[in-house]
Amino acid sequence: MMDGLKISIPQRMMLLRIILIISLVISVLLSLNLWCGYRAVPYSSLIGANPIHPSFDLVYIAIVMLLWLASLFFNRQRLLMFLAFVICVVLVLFDINRLQPWFYIYNSMLVVFLFYDGRVDDSNKFTSYFIILQIIFASVYFFCGLSQLNKLFIDSDFSEIISPLRNMVSERQFFFFKKMGVIVPYLLMFIGIGLIISPIRYLAITLGLLVHFLLLIFLFPSHKNGNYALWFSNLAFILMLLLLFSGKTKQRYFSPTFLFQMPLFYFMAVLFVIMPFFNNSGKWPDYLSSNFKSGNKNSVRFSLSEKAREHMPTSLRRYCNPTYSFLDFDYKSWCLYELNVECYPEPRVFNSIYNYLKESDKQLVKEIELQLVAKQKLLLKP
């Protein structure tokens, strides 16, 4: 029988914190235009105009990364991580595109460490915090799979993920692999549940590792796969998966009653176990459920005339694709190229892009049309 990793829970907690911080630093660097520097993609603020001049964004994100790294070497780790977290919240409020799934998950798990004082003499305490981390991590798989139970996932996101196979297999074989995508949501949901249930945990770990290894291959950085941080997240998830679930992960003298006395447990349970069920009803934001490639996302169509295209900046014209009697502006490819992340599927973002396009020539507002393409009813300002 496999014993898994033979590491104590306090040691696992220490390694997890290091992995989370290093992953955040690397992921931010891989999507640097999202955080600072030149970017044509407009900011989408949640609290009004952005008071931070774009040229100063570099200062703020540099401070955040210094605080993260300093927490690895200096005392008062929780204070340093808390200050970094506060600045991260501010940066997200001034541009919702920054609330990427990996950024949300990493920071949510670091929040748990803000409450853990690092003591190793109370098994009830550090085991409880460790279980909260397990719940957060397992919920990612379950709700990612749940959100993919839709036809759009197979036709769009899954087909895009396995697109490298087109050059390796015949069209019929590729169609077969595409049809196999229907089992992916159930596989991810099984992994999420299996990680919590001890008798089938090893199977869930094995399947989880297989999924991430395949994603490392299919999402390998290229001109088509520009979301580098998403690709890197698979490496981070492999390490965290093993540290959180492989081997003995519960102390002999642990009492569950201690866990149920912690307010943090109920807060994280609501945030990661209860609220994500309300995604499809539109009562809970998609990205706050840590959904990766769900396919069940809102989108819009920007319809432009040829005249409008001529008045657009030269760098944007290549994203105008002919469709029947008009042009479609491929805003998703634009965001991916500019920011190295996917566009946040939220009406505020769509409106900011629409306003940016029509500002290229105010006389051509009627030449640019904004159309909703989604199941949910959203408020868009044409």
C-alpha positions in Angstrom: 0.0 0.0 0.0 1.3 3.5 -0.9 2.1 5.6 2.1 2.4 8.9 0.2 4.4 11.8 1.5 5.8 11.3 5.0 5.7 15.0 6.1 4.1 16.4 9.2 1.2 18.9 8.9 3.2 21.9 10.2 5.9 21.1 7.6 3.3 20.9 4.9 1.8 24.2 6.0 5.2 25.9 5.7 5.9 24.5 2.3 2.4 25.4 1.1 2.9 29.0 2.1 6.2 29.1 0.3 4.6 27.6 -2.9 1.6 30.0 -2.8 3.8 33.1 -2.5 6.3 32.0 -5.2 3.4 31.0 -7.4 1.9 34.5 -7.0 5.1 36.3 -7.8 5.8 34.2 -10.9 2.2 34.4 -12.1 2.1 38.2 -11.7 5.4 38.4 -13.7 3.9 36.2 -16.4 0.9 38.6 -16.7 2.8 41.8 -16.0 0.9 44.0 -18.4 -2.3 43.2 -16.4 -0.7 44.9 -13.4 1.5 47.6 -14.7 3.1 49.1 -17.8 1.6 49.9 -21.2 -1.8 48.4 -22.0 -4.4 49.4 -24.5 -7.1 47.3 -22.8 -9.1 49.7 -20.6 -9.3 49.4 -16.9 -12.7 48.2 -15.5 -13.1 49.7 -12.1 -15.6 48.6 -9.6 -15.5 51.8 -7.5 -15.3 54.6 -10.0 -12.4 56.2 -11.8 -9.0 54.8 -11.1 -7.0 57.4 -9.0 -3.8 55.4 -9.6 -2.0 56.8 -12.6 -1.0 53.8 -14.9 2.6 54.9 -14.7 2.5 54.2 -10.9 1.0 50.8 -11.2 4.5 49.3 -11.3 5.2 50.8 -7.8 2.2 49.2 -6.2 2.7 45.7 -7.7 6.4 45.9 -6.9 5.5 46.7 -3.2 3.2 43.7 -3.2 5.8 41.3 -4.5 8.4 42.7 -2.1 6.0 42.1 0.8 5.3 38.6 -0.4 9.0 37.8 -0.7 9.8 39.5 2.6 7.3 37.3 4.4 9.4 34.3 3.5 12.5 35.6 5.3 11.5 38.0 8.0 9.4 37.8 11.2 5.9 39.3 11.3 5.0 37.1 8.3 1.2 37.6 8.8 1.5 41.4 8.9 3.5 41.4 5.7 1.0 39.1 4.0 -1.9 41.1 5.2 -0.5 44.4 3.8 0.1 42.6 0.5 -3.5 41.3 0.5 -4.9 44.8 1.2 -3.0 46.2 -1.8 -4.1 43.3 -4.0 -7.8 44.0 -3.1 -7.3 47.6 -4.1 -5.7 46.7 -7.4 -8.6 44.3 -8.2 -11.2 46.9 -7.3 -9.6 49.3 -9.9 -9.5 46.6 -12.6 -11.8 43.5 -12.3 -9.7 41.8 -15.0 -7.1 41.2 -12.4 -9.4 38.9 -10.5 -8.1 35.8 -12.4 -9.0 32.4 -11.0 -5.4 31.6 -9.9 -5.1 35.0 -8.2 -8.3 34.4 -6.3 -7.4 30.9 -5.2 -3.8 31.7 -4.2 -4.9 34.7 -2.1 -7.8 32.9 -0.6 -5.5 30.2 0.7 -3.0 32.8 2.0 -5.9 34.3 4.0 -6.0 31.1 6.0 -2.3 31.7 6.9 -3.2 35.1 8.3 -4.9 33.3 11.1 -2.4 30.6 11.7 0.3 31.6 14.1 2.7 28.8 13.1 2.5 27.0 16.5 3.3 23.2 16.2 2.4 22.2 19.8 -1.4 22.3 19.3 -2.5 19.5 16.8 -6.1 20.6 17.0 -5.3 24.1 15.8 -2.9 23.4 12.9 -4.9 20.4 11.7 -8.1 22.6 11.6 -6.4 25.2 9.5 -5.0 22.4 7.3 -8.5 21.0 6.7 -9.8 24.4 5.7 -7.0 24.6 3.1 -8.0 21.1 1.9 -11.7 22.2 1.5 -10.7 25.2 -0.5 -8.5 23.2 -2.8 -10.9 20.3 -3.3 -13.8 22.8 -4.1 -11.9 24.1 -7.0 -12.1 20.7 -8.8 -15.7 20.1 -7.9 -17.1 23.4 -8.9 -14.9 23.7 -12.0 -16.4 20.4 -13.1 -19.9 21.5 -12.2 -19.6 24.7 -14.2 -18.5 22.7 -17.2 -21.7 20.7 -17.4 -22.8 22.6 -20.5 -22.5 22.2 -24.3 -20.5 25.5 -24.6 -17.6 23.9 -22.7 -17.2 21.1 -25.3 -17.7 23.3 -28.3 -15.4 26.1 -27.2 -13.1 25.7 -24.2 -12.4 22.0 -24.4 -12.0 22.1 -28.2 -9.5 25.0 -27.8 -7.6 23.1 -25.1 -7.1 20.0 -27.2 -6.5 21.9 -30.4 -2.8 20.8 -30.6 -4.1 17.3 -31.4 -5.4 18.6 -34.8 -1.9 18.4 -36.2 -1.3 14.9 -34.8 -4.4 12.9 -35.5 -7.0 12.7 -38.3 -10.2 14.7 -38.3 -12.2 11.7 -37.2 -9.9 10.9 -34.4 -10.0 14.6 -33.2 -13.8 14.5 -33.3 -13.6 11.4 -31.0 -11.3 13.1 -28.5 -13.7 16.1 -28.6 -16.6 13.9 -27.8 -14.6 12.5 -24.8 -14.8 15.9 -23.3 -18.3 15.1 -21.9 -16.6 13.0 -19.2 -14.2 15.8 -18.1 -16.8 17.6 -15.9 -17.6 14.4 -14.1 -14.0 13.5 -13.7 -13.2 16.8 -12.0 -16.2 16.5 -9.8 -15.1 13.0 -8.8 -11.6 14.3 -8.0 -13.0 17.1 -5.8 -15.2 14.7 -3.8 -12.5 11.9 -3.8 -9.9 14.2 -2.2 -12.2 14.6 0.8 -13.1 10.9 1.1 -10.1 8.9 2.5 -10.8 5.5 0.9 -10.7 6.8 -2.6 -8.2 9.6 -2.1 -5.3 7.9 -3.8 -7.4 7.4 -7.0 -8.5 11.1 -6.9 -4.8 12.2 -6.4 -3.7 10.0 -9.4 -6.5 11.4 -11.6 -5.7 14.9 -10.5 -2.0 14.5 -11.4 -3.0 13.1 -14.8 -5.2 16.1 -15.5 -2.5 18.6 -14.7 0.2 16.8 -16.6 -2.1 16.8 -19.7 -2.9 20.5 -19.2 0.8 21.2 -19.0 1.2 19.7 -22.4 -1.9 21.1 -24.1 -1.6 24.6 -22.6 2.1 24.9 -23.2 2.9 28.6 -24.0 2.7 29.5 -27.7 1.2 32.1 -29.9 -2.2 30.4 -29.4 -1.8 29.7 -25.7 -0.9 33.2 -24.3 -2.3 32.6 -20.8 1.1 31.8 -19.3 -0.1 32.2 -15.7 -2.9 29.6 -16.3 -0.3 27.2 -17.7 2.0 27.7 -14.7 -0.9 27.2 -12.3 -0.8 23.5 -13.2 2.7 23.2 -11.7 1.6 24.9 -8.6 -1.5 22.7 -8.3 0.6 19.5 -8.7 2.7 20.5 -5.7 -0.2 21.6 -3.6 -2.2 18.5 -4.4 0.5 16.3 -3.1 1.2 18.4 0.0 -2.5 18.7 0.9 -3.6 15.1 0.4 -0.8 12.6 -0.1 0.1 10.6 2.9 -1.1 11.0 6.5 -2.9 14.3 6.7 -4.7 14.0 10.1 -3.3 14.0 13.6 -4.2 11.0 15.8 -5.5 13.2 18.6 -7.4 15.7 16.4 -10.9 16.6 17.6 -13.4 17.9 14.9 -15.2 20.0 17.5 -12.3 22.4 17.5 -12.8 22.9 13.7 -16.5 23.7 14.2 -15.6 26.4 16.7 -13.6 28.4 14.2 -15.5 31.3 12.5 -12.9 31.0 9.6 -14.2 27.5 8.8 -17.8 28.7 8.3 -16.7 31.7 6.3 -14.6 29.6 3.9 -17.3 26.9 3.7 -19.9 29.6 2.6 -17.4 31.1 0.2 -16.2 27.9 -1.5 -18.9 25.3 -0.8 -22.2 27.1 -0.7 -22.1 30.2 -2.8 -20.6 28.6 -6.0 -23.9 26.7 -6.4 -25.5 30.0 -7.3 -23.3 30.6 -10.4 -25.8 29.5 -13.0 -28.5 31.7 -11.5 -26.3 34.7 -11.8 -26.4 35.4 -8.1 -22.7 34.7 -7.6 -19.8 35.8 -9.8 -18.3 33.1 -12.0 -14.7 33.9 -11.1 -15.4 33.9 -7.4 -16.0 30.2 -7.8 -12.5 29.6 -9.1 -13.8 28.2 -12.4 -11.1 27.5 -14.9 -12.3 27.1 -18.6 -15.9 26.6 -17.6 -17.4 27.5 -21.0 -20.4 28.8 -19.1 -19.4 32.4 -19.3 -21.1 35.6 -20.5 -19.8 37.1 -23.7 -20.7 39.8 -26.1 -20.4 40.5 -29.8 -18.9 43.8 -31.0 -20.3 44.4 -34.5 -18.4 47.0 -36.5 -18.7 48.5 -39.9 -15.8 48.8 -42.3 -15.8 52.5 -41.8 -15.4 52.1 -38.0 -12.5 49.7 -38.6 -10.7 52.3 -40.6 -10.9 54.8 -37.7 -9.6 52.3 -35.1 -5.9 52.2 -34.0 -3.8 50.2 -36.4 -2.9 47.7 -33.6 -6.6 46.8 -33.2 -7.6 46.3 -36.8 -6.2 42.8 -37.0 -8.8 41.7 -34.4 -11.7 42.7 -36.8 -12.9 39.5 -38.5 -15.4 39.6 -41.3 -18.8 38.0 -40.5 -21.6 38.3 -43.1 -22.2 42.0 -43.8 -20.2 43.4 -40.8 -17.1 42.9 -38.8 -16.7 41.1 -35.4 -14.1 42.6 -33.0 -12.3 39.7 -31.3 -11.9 41.3 -27.9 -10.9 38.0 -26.3 -7.8 37.6 -28.4 -7.1 41.3 -27.9 -7.1 40.9 -24.1 -5.1 37.7 -24.2 -2.4 39.3 -26.4 -2.2 42.5 -24.4 -2.5 41.1 -20.9 -1.6 37.4 -21.2 -4.8 36.5 -19.3 -8.4 35.9 -20.4 -11.0 38.7 -20.4 -13.1 38.8 -17.2 -16.7 38.0 -18.4 -18.5 40.8 -16.7 -20.8 43.6 -18.0 -18.5 46.3 -16.6 -15.6 45.0 -18.6 -17.7 44.8 -21.8 -18.9 48.4 -21.4 -15.4 49.7 -20.8 -14.2 48.0 -24.0 -17.2 49.4 -25.9 -16.5 52.9 -24.6 -12.9 52.6 -25.6 -13.8 51.5 -29.1 -16.3 54.3 -29.7 -13.9 56.9 -28.3 -11.7 56.2 -31.4 -14.1 58.4 -33.3 -17.2 59.8 -31.6 -18.9 60.3 -34.9 -18.9 56.6 -35.5 -20.8 55.5 -32.4 -23.6 54.0 -34.5 -21.0 52.1 -36.5 -20.2 50.0 -33.4 -22.9 47.8 -32.0 -22.8 45.9 -28.7 -24.8 42.7 -28.6 -25.2 40.3 -25.6 -24.4 36.6 -26.3 -25.3 34.8 -23.0 -28.0 32.9 -21.2 -28.0 35.3 -18.3 -29.6 38.7 -18.5 -27.0 41.5 -18.0 -27.1 45.2 -17.9 -25.1 46.6 -20.8 -25.0 50.3 -21.7 -24.9 50.7 -25.5 
